[in-house]
Amino acid sequence: MSLTYRLAQLSDIPVLEDLIALSTNTLQAAYYSPQQIAGALGTVFGVDSQLIHDGTYFVAETGSITVACGGWSRRKTLYGGDQGKTGPDPLRDPRTEPAMIRAFFVHPDHARQGIGRRILQLCEDAARQAGFQRLEMIATLAGEPLYHACGYAVLERFDIPLPNGHRMPVVRMGK
């Protein structure tokens, strides 16, 4: 399988939304209830178009098929898609604040093949080139093993309140 990696474009959003829903409903199902997944889709799990505008969101493709996405951010937002936004998203100071690893999703047929790890490396390299010394993320329980294997340490565990009244346990990790 030949993969290419590139920066996402706004025209990718419909494909990314479908990929996010498929990835979430399949790969998160062993860790979260259907109610948690339903409450998280669109708000916690969704496309953040600011990442695309900032040129910090990557897609992996095989041929013309998008099989994964993920990015990093120099912005204050910790997680979530456009539907969860409530206002401006100011920049972080790379001298004192970490860049945020954000919104990683892999097509279930392509999971555990190193694609997410490669996107993570692209993100880490780009964040370092932008002057960031530290990286953090809000990881799902499903993503925690990958990030741990890539050198991230658990900083905190907490629950995200969801719009449907449920709560979703997540892990803040850093490197």
C-alpha positions as CSV (number, residue, x, y, z in Angstrom):
1,M,0.0,0.0,0.0
2,S,1.5,3.3,-1.1
3,L,0.7,6.2,1.2
4,T,1.1,9.9,0.7
5,Y,0.9,12.6,3.4
6,R,-0.2,16.1,2.8
7,L,-1.7,19.1,4.5
8,A,-5.5,19.1,4.5
9,Q,-7.5,21.6,2.5
10,L,-11.0,23.0,3.2
11,S,-12.3,20.9,0.3
12,D,-11.4,17.8,2.4
13,I,-13.9,18.6,5.1
14,P,-16.8,16.4,3.9
15,V,-14.4,13.4,3.5
16,L,-12.8,14.1,6.9
17,E,-16.2,14.3,8.6
18,D,-17.1,10.8,7.2
19,L,-13.7,9.4,8.3
20,I,-14.1,10.8,11.8
21,A,-17.5,9.3,12.2
22,L,-16.4,5.9,10.9
23,S,-13.2,5.8,12.9
24,T,-14.9,7.0,16.1
25,N,-17.9,4.5,15.8
26,T,-15.5,1.6,15.2
27,L,-12.2,2.2,17.0
28,Q,-13.6,3.9,20.1
29,A,-16.4,1.4,20.6
30,A,-14.3,-0.8,22.9
31,Y,-13.6,2.1,25.2
32,Y,-16.7,4.3,25.2
33,S,-20.5,3.6,25.3
34,P,-22.7,4.4,22.3
35,Q,-24.1,7.3,24.3
36,Q,-20.6,8.7,24.9
37,I,-19.7,8.3,21.3
38,A,-23.0,10.0,20.1
39,G,-22.4,12.8,22.6
40,A,-18.8,13.3,21.4
41,L,-19.3,13.2,17.6
42,G,-19.4,16.7,16.2
43,T,-18.2,18.5,19.3
44,V,-15.3,16.6,20.8
45,F,-14.7,14.5,17.7
46,G,-15.0,16.7,14.6
47,V,-13.2,18.8,12.1
48,D,-11.6,21.9,13.5
49,S,-11.3,24.0,10.3
50,Q,-8.9,26.4,12.1
51,L,-6.2,23.6,11.9
52,I,-6.7,23.5,8.2
53,H,-6.5,27.3,7.9
54,D,-3.3,27.3,10.0
55,G,-1.7,24.6,7.8
56,T,-1.3,22.2,10.7
57,Y,-3.6,19.4,9.8
58,F,-2.4,16.4,7.8
59,V,-4.2,13.7,5.8
60,A,-2.8,10.3,4.7
61,E,-4.0,8.9,1.4
62,T,-3.7,5.8,-0.5
63,G,-4.5,6.7,-4.1
64,S,-7.4,9.2,-3.8
65,I,-8.8,7.6,-0.6
66,T,-8.2,9.4,2.7
67,V,-7.3,6.8,5.3
68,A,-6.2,9.0,8.3
69,C,-5.9,12.5,9.6
70,G,-4.3,14.3,12.5
71,G,-2.7,17.6,13.4
72,W,-1.1,19.9,15.8
73,S,-2.1,23.4,17.0
74,R,-0.5,26.6,18.1
75,R,-3.9,27.7,19.5
76,K,-5.4,27.5,23.0
77,T,-8.2,25.1,22.1
78,L,-7.5,21.7,23.6
79,Y,-9.8,19.5,21.6
80,G,-13.0,19.5,19.5
81,G,-14.5,20.4,16.2
82,D,-16.0,23.5,14.8
83,Q,-19.4,22.7,16.4
84,G,-17.9,22.9,19.8
85,K,-16.3,26.4,19.3
86,T,-17.6,29.2,21.4
87,G,-15.4,32.1,20.5
88,P,-11.9,33.3,19.3
89,D,-9.0,30.8,19.5
90,P,-5.9,32.8,20.6
91,L,-2.4,31.6,19.9
92,R,-0.1,29.9,22.4
93,D,3.3,31.2,23.2
94,P,5.9,28.6,22.1
95,R,8.4,29.8,24.7
96,T,6.1,29.0,27.6
97,E,3.2,26.8,26.4
98,P,3.0,23.5,24.6
99,A,1.7,22.9,21.1
100,M,-1.3,20.7,21.1
101,I,-1.6,17.4,19.2
102,R,-5.1,17.3,17.9
103,A,-7.8,15.3,16.1
104,F,-6.2,12.0,15.1
105,F,-8.5,9.6,13.3
106,V,-7.7,6.5,11.2
107,H,-9.9,4.4,9.0
108,P,-10.6,1.1,10.8
109,D,-9.3,-0.9,7.8
110,H,-5.9,0.9,8.1
111,A,-5.6,1.0,11.9
112,R,-2.4,-0.2,13.6
113,Q,-0.3,0.0,10.4
114,G,1.9,3.0,11.5
115,I,-0.1,5.7,9.8
116,G,-1.1,7.5,12.9
117,R,2.5,7.3,14.2
118,R,3.8,8.8,11.0
119,I,1.3,11.7,11.2
120,L,2.3,12.2,14.8
121,Q,6.0,12.5,13.7
122,L,5.0,15.0,11.0
123,C,3.2,17.1,13.7
124,E,6.0,16.9,16.2
125,D,8.5,18.0,13.6
126,A,6.4,20.9,12.4
127,A,5.7,22.1,16.0
128,R,9.4,22.0,16.8
129,Q,10.1,24.0,13.6
130,A,7.5,26.6,14.8
131,G,9.5,27.0,18.0
132,F,7.6,24.8,20.4
133,Q,9.6,22.8,23.0
134,R,6.8,20.8,24.5
135,L,3.8,18.9,23.2
136,E,0.5,18.0,24.9
137,M,-2.7,16.4,23.9
138,I,-6.1,15.3,25.2
139,A,-6.0,11.6,24.3
140,T,-8.9,9.2,24.1
141,L,-8.6,5.9,26.0
142,A,-8.2,4.2,22.6
143,G,-5.3,6.5,21.6
144,E,-3.4,6.3,24.9
145,P,-1.4,3.2,24.1
146,L,-0.1,4.7,20.8
147,Y,0.9,8.0,22.4
148,H,2.6,6.2,25.4
149,A,4.6,4.1,22.9
150,C,5.6,7.4,21.2
151,G,7.1,8.8,24.4
152,Y,4.1,10.7,25.9
153,A,3.5,10.5,29.6
154,V,0.2,10.8,31.4
155,L,-0.2,14.2,33.1
156,E,-3.8,14.0,34.2
157,R,-7.0,12.0,33.8
158,F,-10.4,13.7,33.6
159,D,-13.9,13.5,32.1
160,I,-15.2,15.8,29.4
161,P,-18.9,16.7,29.9
162,L,-20.8,16.0,26.7
163,P,-23.8,17.9,25.3
164,N,-26.1,14.9,25.8
165,G,-25.4,14.8,29.6
166,H,-22.9,11.9,29.5
167,R,-19.2,12.2,30.4
168,M,-16.2,10.9,28.4
169,P,-13.0,9.9,30.3
170,V,-9.8,11.2,28.6
171,V,-6.1,11.5,29.3
172,R,-4.0,14.7,29.1
173,M,-0.5,13.5,28.0
174,G,2.7,15.4,27.3
175,K,6.2,15.1,25.9
